[in-house]
């Protein structure tokens, strides 16, 4: 591992009964500087079965001290927000791949406007 490498742990649970996918991600390196935990929940829209609802919950906490916690947290939050669109594109790619491999009973309809945000 090089000095600038960072590793994360991701746990994904797909519940076919309820039609939900829950992804939990957290960093396992550099945790003294910053702990980032993200939970993303995808569910079918109860009002429109052709759409998917996505809920993101994120916790960003720095314990570095020296009066730097809030600055590090604010900077990290702005970077996280900038990278959210990339994260969504990655999830859409995984869902599309799973769909093409027949892992879903019904076809997913992806709103292409969400990819452009």
Protein Blocks (a to p, Z undefined) as FASTA:
>chain_A
ZZkbccddddddddfknopacdddddfehklmpccdddddddddfklmkbccdddddddd
dfkbnolmmmmmmmmmmmmmmmmmmmmmmmmmmmmmmmmnopafbdcdddfklmmZZ
